[in-house]
Amino acid sequence: MNELPPKTRQSGFPLTALCLRFACRAVSDLDLGGLRAGMRLRGALLNVMNRSICALSPFAPAERLRMDPQHVQNCPVCWLQLYEPRPGEVRRAYVLQPPIHLPARLPAGTPFSFVFTLLGEGQNYLPYFLLAVREMGEVGVGKGRGRFQLQQAFAEYPDGQSALVWSEDEPVVRLPQRRIEHRDAAEWAQRMKERLNGAESLTLSFPTPLRIVNEDRLLKTPRFEAVFDALLKRLDDLAEAYAGGYQRAYDERVRLRQLARQVQLVENHTEWVELSSSSSRSGRETWISGLVGRAVYQAPVEVWQALGEWLAWAEIVQVGKDTVKGNGVVTFDWRITAQNGCLPVG
């Protein structure tokens, strides 16, 4: 199997990403549970990976750390689910975007897709994700263990291009020759400028729970400053943990935060959705509730231009907590933005 292309040396922001969309078809009725789809897909992924790959799979993850700390560094499964860049700080090297805007229960024959985005060093584990997703479909997911068939896997890029990674018609793994880099985000920002066409309104959609802790409290109103600050810190932490990066200079953080404070929330169409996640291994239940809906923001055009290259990353790395369970998906709703005075996307 060929290796992924080497990382290019960059003078700027070093994080890279690989967005893998898995196109599937339900073989039997499939209960993904609506907003619980992310946690169910992630649970199925880890169950398959643990059983197939990890030599210590009979033991709970925390027990593995005590038994053999070195094992966590060397086992792909443990590294993906247990590695902490700093003790107590959870920043995984992948995120999950579950199926969006689909009913909770999919009848047999229904096509659907979801995305695993591998971040920095996490891209080295692409083959494990591909094999695990195929087996997930055979074993079953959700209530009743509904089965699905993986039909194709694509690498997707911010400019709309894609590259075939795997197909059931020709089951050979084609490792992508391109990564998402910060220059892709900068080009996205330029396209955003053209789409806005001088308008000052921008609409963000949050189709899965957005769970942000701001000033030691859960964020119940999607204030832009708080959302952007969470994104910025997440990007710096991911770059430091998985791409040999660093925390950005204090002056740069201050400059970007001052710009973010100029963005006003003018329409709030979000609601707080209570949601919990239970673990079959630990027996514990944790809350992953958050804001779902959309929000319209307004700021001077030059502010959007200055923030655009970082906003572009929101669609890639997601924002807030529990992104590995599908939370924090952010999309830019250009259709709605167009109604507020911006050009529609062609």
Secondary structure, 3 states (H helix, E strand, C coil): CCCCCCCCCCCCCCCCEEEEEEEEEECCCEECCHHHHHHHHHHHHHHHHHHHHCCCCCCCHHHHHHHCHHHHHHCHHHHHHHCCCECCECCCCEEEECCCCCCCEECCCCEEEEEEEEEHHHHHHHHHHHHHHHHHHHHCECECCECEEEEEEEEECCCCCEEEEEECCECCCCCCCCCECHHHHHHHHHHHHHHHCCCCEEEEEEEEEECCEECCEECCCCCHHHHHHHHHHHHHHHHHHHCCCCCCCHHHHHHHHHHHCCCEEEEEEEEEECCEEECCCCCCEEECCEEEEEEEEECCHHHHHHHHHHHCCHHHHCCCCCHHHCCCCCEECHHHHHHCCCCCCC
